[in-house]
Amino acid sequence: PKQANSHQDWLFGAPGKRRLVEHIVGSPEPKGGWTEAELARAAGLGRHGSVTPHLRALMGLGVLAVHGRRYRLNRHHALVGPLRRIVRALSEGAG
């Protein structure tokens, strides 16, 4: 059975998308960046297909960049700070 989205998920449209954003803005980036499989696992999404559109969107926004087969957070992008604040606020309000 499909799990209902939480209020925190609503803003991002889906739980996996929320978990992906939480991970990239809230977790230490491994040396060299994340692999697609690592990001899919962190978001609870399938590596083959379901995480790919989210990664493409984040790259299109300029929040993520791909170097070889690794994804890096563009720490200086104007959206990174606001995304961190949104993730933090949603986490604090979840109780």
N, C-alpha and C positions, 0 to 999 in steps of 0.2 A: 504493500500500500504506500502511496505517495504521502510523504510527510508535509504537513501544512507549513507554509512560510511563517516565520516569526515577524513581529513588527520591525525588527532590525533588518530583516531580509527585504522588506518592501522597498526601501530606498534604493537598493541595488538590483531589484527585480528577481533575485533568486538566491538561495542560500550559498550555492557554490561560487557565484560571482562575489558575494560579500566575503566569503572565506578567502578567496583569492586576493582581493584588495587588502583585507586585514593582514594577510601574510606578507605581501610585497611591501607594504608601508610600515608594518609593525615588527617584522622579524629581521634579524641580522642577515645580510646578504652573504652567501658563501663566496669565498675567493673565486673570482672568475664569473660569478653569477649563478643563476639557477638553470637547471635543465627543464625542459617542458614536463618531463615525468615528475620531477620534484614539485613543480608548481601544481600539477594536476593532483598529486597525492595530498598536498597541503590544503587544497581546496575541496578535496573529496570528489573530484571529477575524473572522468575517464581520460586517459592520455590520448587515446585515438579519437579525436573529434570534439568532445564536449568542452575541453579547456581551450582549444585552438581559437574559436571566435572571440573569446574573452581576451586572450593574449593579443590577437590582432587589433582589437579595439583599443587596448591600452597602449599598443605601439602607435596606432593611428593618432591617439591623443598626445603622444610624445612622453607618456609617463614611463613606459618601458622601451628599452632598445635591445635589439638582438645583435650579439657579437658571435659569429660562428653559430653554434647551436646552444648558446647560453643567453639568458635574459638578464638584463641589468636594469635597476631602477635609476631613472634620471632624477637624482636627488634635488637638483636645482629647478626642476619643472614647477611652474606656478601652482599646479594642482596637488602636488605631494603634501604640502603643509595642510591645506584644507582637508584632504582625504584622511590624513592622520588625525586631525581634530574630529572629523565626523566619526571615524572608527572608535576613537576614545570616548566620545560623547554617547554613542550607541552602547558601548560596553558598560559605561557607568550607569546608564539609564535602564539597563537590562534587568536590574534587580527588582 
